[in-house]
Amino acid sequence: MAKELLAVRLVLDAPPEKVAAALDKALLHGDPGSLQKEDLPMPDPILLEWQEFIRQDCTFSSEALRHGAKDVERHSCSLGLRPLCRGDKASPLPLQPFDDFAFEVNLAKRAASRIRVLGRWTSSFEDDSAHGFFLKVEVPFGPEYLQRIQLSQLCEVKRSSVGSELTRRLLCDDFLQQTRHEDMKDSTVAIARLHSFMIEIEARAWAICHGFALIESWRGLREDYPWALKSAENAVAAYRFGSGHSGPAQKEVWPLFDTGRAQSLSEGLFEMLPAVCNKRMELQGALQEGNVEVESFASLLDRICRRADSCADIFRRFVDLGSGRGMAVFTAHALFPFRSCVGFEISPEYNESARLLAQWYVKEGFANGMHVLPDLMFIQGDVLTEDWSDASVVFANCVTWPSTLVAAVARKALRLRPGAVMISGKRLPSEAAVMRGFDFRGEACLGDWTPSLDASVKVRSRTLGIPTNNYFRIC
């Protein structure tokens, strides 16, 4: 079988049996579901995010977003899960000897995509096995849609820690192999880039048609095709505003952490901050010091840890790269069951402040009776020379770091174990090795980075959509 080019993983708030049944209905019977909202020619899989984006009074308008949707529609096709709009239809195809199932989807005023299911596997979802299909899709393109290309994909469902994970893998078959060394402006490359983007778009639309709340979306690039790299970047950028990937699930459980304890820790730390600053090092704010607001950062950690795979051992070790005065480390240690929490900071003044705060932290009982040694919790050192390869969650509030340092940290992060998560204030570099090594996503963080002690700046994320954090999960 061909190599995997890229994968899109949608985490859905629904049991795997229900998602698998909807997948069977789409791929075995050519019935991907119909859009409830038909005034947009392009399926609108991110309506909730767009509404949030607009409500925050961001730069783009709803008209601009809808115009963009129409532009994509003019070139879009069915890759197996595209919901049907008014004027669309699905019809069965004559079976060939090697086909299990075959159908074609006629999009309005357009030639038909032909979907052939060549293989199927199933499970009871009682273990880590999956239910899925191997597909061949013939897609029309060119003048009058007289030419066709073939794309291969795997589409599967498995149980996740918070519902189901629907994964679509685009395989490197003949057509995609031809595009490896083509110029970015070549028409075949443009088609390949669009189809890699549509793999996710139509899966999101399909999920919404069936009432599956989208929790999050991960993307992974496995081959170093330059055009695929760019397409993956565009997918991340397209969903980086608003409350995240459709925000929390509709049935979000109560946070893992104690919110009252988080509030007490937040108030205590910010009361103590002026006392640990020497005369030469006054408070500079989040962008200079890497500080975070406790409750907001706890919400971010809560989402990541609750949704981690069981094999990731997500509470193994938390590491903050450039920990400043230690707010993120204190948050992780006090509110989550990490077995180890450490911050690396190159500035001796900031590191000394963090150690002084650690003494107060222990005295006030936030350490949960654990024996905390400030000089082991906060280490003065260079993030490029220290060893943090055993971390399960890595945080780098690196919004002011030079791009060369971010790139070096990203390469070092490739040593993390499978399942580990890195949270970065900047997007990691567009390097093939980095993109192959991680599943990645971009979303606005659910919280505040407090730039100063000025209370007027401490506004909840309902109105502040910056800075944007990026999540990366090692493969």
N, C-alpha and C positions, 0 to 999 in steps of 0.2 A: 504494500500500500504506500501511496505517496507520503512524503514528509508533511508534517503540520506547518503551515505558514503562520497562522494566527488563530487565537481563540478568544471568544467573548463569553464570559460567565455572568449570568444574571441570577442573583439571589432573590428568591420570591417568597412572599409570605403566604405559603399554601403547602399542603401536604404533598409529598412526591407522587402519591397515587393519583391525585387529582390532576397534577400537572402532566403526568405521563398519559392519562386518559385523553387530555386535550391535545397532546402531541400526536397520539395515535389517530385522533379524529382528523387532524390536519394532514398528516403524511400518508395515512392509509386510505383516506376517503376524499382527499382534495378539498377539505372543508376547514380552512384556517380561521373561521369566524368572521363576523361582519362588524364594521365600525359602527358604534352607536351615533357617532358624530360625523356627518357626511358633508359638512360645508367646507372642509379642507380637502383638497385633492390629494394631499400627502398624508398618510397616517400620522397622527399626532401622539406619539408615545410619551411625550414629556410635558403634557398639558399642565400638570401640577407645578412642575419646575418653572415653566414659562410664566405662569400666574405669579409665582413667588418672585421671579426675576423682575417682572413688571411692577409688582407691588413695592419693591425696594427702590423704585425710581432709578433703575440703572440706565445705562446709556441707550440700549436698544429698545425699540418700541415693539408692540405686538404686531404692527403692520410689517415691520422689517422682518420679524421672525416668520410670519406667514408667507411673505414674499420668498424668503429662503426655502421654505418648505415646497412652494410651487416650483422653484427652480430645480430642486432635487427630483420632484415628481416627473419632470419632463424627461428625465434620463433613467428613472428607476425601473425595476423589474421585480418579479417574484423569485425569491431564492428558497421558497418552500413554506415560509410562515407568514407571508405578507397578508394581512387581513383584507377582505374584499370590501370595496366601496360600491356605491351605486354605479351600475354599468359594468362592473367586473363579474366574472363567472369562472367556475372551475368545472372541468368536464373530464371524464375518464379517457384514457388513451388505450389503443390496442396493446396488449401485453406482448413483449418479446420473451423468448425462452428464458433469459437470465433475469427477467424482472419479477419481483414479488408484487409490486404495485406501481402504477404509473398514471399520472394525470397531467393536465396542462391548465395553467391559470391565464385567462385572457384579461389583461388589464385594459380598461376603457381606451379605445382608439389606439391600440397598440398590439403588436404581434404577441403571441403567447409564449410564456416560459413553460418548458416541459420538465416536470419533476419525476424522476424515476427512483424508487426505493429498491436498492439492490441487496440490502441486508438489514436484519433486525435482531436485537438481543433484548432480553428482559430479565427481571429479578423481582423478588418479593420486597425489596427495600429493607430487609432485616439486617443487612450487612452493608458494606461499602460498595457493593456492586451497583450497576446502573442499568437503565432502560433506555435504549436508543436505536438509532438508524444510521445506515450508510446511504448517502444520496448522490445521485448524479443529476445536475441541473443543466439543461440547455437553455441558454439565454440569447435572445435576439439582439442584434446591434447593427450599426452601419446604415447606409442609405436605404430607406424603405424597410429596414429591419430584415434584410434578406440574408445576412450572415448570422452565424451562430457560433457561440463558444460553449465549451463544457467546463463546469466547475464541480469539484467534488467536495463534499462536506460530511462531517459527522455531527449528529445532533443527539444529545443525550440528557437524561434527567437522573439526578441522584439526591439522596437525602443530605441536607446540610444541618448545621447546628441550630438554625433558626428557620426551618422550612425546607425549601428545595433549591437546588442549583441547576439551572438550565444552561448547558454548555453547547456552543456551536463552534466547530473547528473547520476552518477553510484549509483545504489540502493543496499542496503544490503539485498540481497535475500539469499536463502539457501546456495549456494556455499560460498559466502563471509562470512556468519555467521560462517561457519566451521573454517575459518582461523583466527578468533579473537585471540585465545590463542596458535596458532601453533608457533613452532620455526621458526625463520627467514629463516632457510635453508630448510624448508620443501618445496617439489615441488609444492604443491598447493598454498603456499604463494608466491613462485616465479612467478607462473602463474598470480595470482591476482595482484601482483605488476606490471608486464608487461602490463596487460590489463588496469590498471589505468593510466599508462604512455601513452599507445596507444590511449586512449580516446582523448588526446590532440594532439598527433602526427598526427593522420589521419584527425582530424578536421582542422589542419593547412594546410595539403596537399590538402584537399578538397577545402578549401577557395581559395588557390592559383590557383587550376585548373579552378575555376570559375572567376578568375580575381578580387577577393575581397582583397584589400590591408589590411594587418593586422596592426592594430594600437597598440593594447596591449592585453595581456592575463592575466587573474586573475585566481587563483586557490584557492579553499576552501575545507578544510577537516572538516567533521561534526561529525565523530565518531572516538574514540580513538584507532583505530587499529594500533599497532606499525608498521606493514609492510606498511600500507597506509601512515603513517607519513614519513617513509623513502622514499617512492616513490614520495611523494610531494616535499620533499627536493631535490631529484634528478632532478625533472622537473625544479625546480628553478635554480639549479646549471647548468643545461644543456644550459640555455639561458642567462647566466649572463654576457657574454662578448659581444663585438661589440657595436653597437649604440643603443642597446635596442631591444625590440621586433619588429623586422623589421623596426626599426627607426620610424620616423613620417609617417603619412599617406601620400599617394601620392598626395592628394589634400589638404594638410595642409593649414589651413587659416593663415593669418598674425597674429603674436603674439598679445596677449591681452595687453601687456605692451608697453610703449613708449621706443623704443630702444635708441633714442637720450638722453632721460632723464636718462635711465639706465647707459649710458656711462658717463654722467656728474656726476652722483652719485658715480660711481665707482672711477673715477679719484679724486673727491673731498675727499672721505673717505680715500683713501690710501695716499693722500697728508697730511691729518690731523693726521693719525695714530701716527707718531713719536711724535707729540706734546702732545698727551694724555698719553703717556707712561712715568711713573716716572722712576727714576734711578734704582729702584729695579726690575722693570718689563719691560724689553726690549721685543721687538717683538719676539715671539717664533714660529710663523707660524701656519698653519691650524691644524696640528695634535695636537699641544699643546693648541691652543686657540679656535679651532672650527670655525675659519674664513672660509668664502666662498668668491668666486669672484662674484660680483654683477650680471653681465650679464649672467653668466652661471647658477647661482641659479635662476634667473628670468626665464630662459628658462625651467628649471625643474618645477617651480611652474606653469608656463604657461600651460605645458602639463597636469598637474594634475587638475588644476582648470577648464580648458576648457572641460575636459572629465568627470567631476563629474556629477552625477545624480542631477536633479533639486531639489529632496527632500533632498539632503545632505546639502543644505544651505552652500556651500563650503566657502563663504567669511564671515562666522560668526566670526571666531577668529583664528588667527595664533599664535602658541606658539613655541618658540625655547627653547629646554631643553639643558642647558649648552651653553648659548648664547655668551659667551666670550665677545668680544668688540662690538657685536651687528650687524654685517654685514648682517646676514640673516633677522633680524627684520627690519632693515632699508630698505632692498630690498622689503620685503613683504608690508611694510607700504607705501612706496613711489610709487610703481609701480602697485599695485593691490588694489581693493576696499574692503579690509578687514575692518570690522567695529571695530576690535580691534586687536592689535599686541602687544605681550609681550615676553620678554626673561627672563628666570630664570638662574641665575649664582651664584654658591656657592662662588666663589673667590671675595672678596671685591675689590681687585685691578682691576680686569677685569671689574667688574660691574661699578666701578667709571669711568673707561675709557669710557665705553659705554654711561654713562650719560653725560660726557663732549662732546662726539661726538653728542649726541642728541641735545645739545644746539646749536652746529654749524649747525646741520641738520635743525633745526627750523629757525635759522637766515638766512640760504641760501634759504629758501622757498621750501624745499623739502616736507614739511609736508602738502602741498596742502591746506593751510589755516586752517587746523585742530589744535585744542588746544592740544598740546602735552606736557605732564608733564614727564620729564625724569625719575623721581623716580617711576612712575607708568608704564612706558614703559619698564624699566629694573629693575627687582626685585632681590635683593640678597636673595637667599634662596635655599633650598634643593629640587630637583625635585621630591623626594619621599614624601615630606611633603606638598608641595604647591598643590593647587587645579587647575588642568587644564582639568577637565573632560568635560568642555563645548567647547573645541577647535574643530574646523573643520579640520585644518591642523596642524599636530605636526611634528616638525623637530628635530632630535637628531643626530648631527654629532659626533657619539660616538665611533669613530674608536679606541680610546685609553682607553675606559672604561673597567673595569673588567667585566667578564661575569656575575658575581653575580648582578652587578648594572643594566646591560642590561636586565637581567631576571626580576628584580624587577620593572623596568620601563614598561616592556611589560605587566606584570600582572596589573599594575596600568592603562595602556592604555585600558584595557578591559572595563573601565567605560565610555569610549567615546561613543558618540551617534552613531547610525547606519549611515553609509555613510561617517563618518570621516576618514581621511587618515593620516597615520603615515609614515614618511620618516626616515629611520634609516641607519646610516653608517655601521651597523653590522646586520647580520641576527638575527631575534628574536629567542629565545631559542626553541628547539624542545619539547615543552611541550604541552600535549593534549589540555589543556584549552586555551592556546594561539592560537594554530592552529585552534581550533573550532571557536574561536571568531573573526578571521580575514579571509578575502580573501587576498591572498598574491602573490607577484611576486618579482623577482630579476632582475635588469638590471643595466648596466653601466650608470652612470649619464651622461647627456648631457652637460658636462661642466668641468670647472677647479676648483679644490680646490687649492688656491694659497698658497703654503707652506711658502713663504717669499716674500719680496719685490723685489727679484731678478727677473728681467724681463725675463731672459732666461728660467725660470721655467713656465712662464705664456703662455703655449701652448694650443691651442684650443683642444677640445675633439677629433678631427680627429686623433690625434696621441697619446693622453693620454687616456688609457682605465681604469684608476684607480683614486680614489678608487671606489668600487662598492657600489651603494646604493640599498636598498631594500624598496619596497613599501608595505604597509599593509593597508587594508581597513576594518574597523570594520563592521561586519554583521548587 
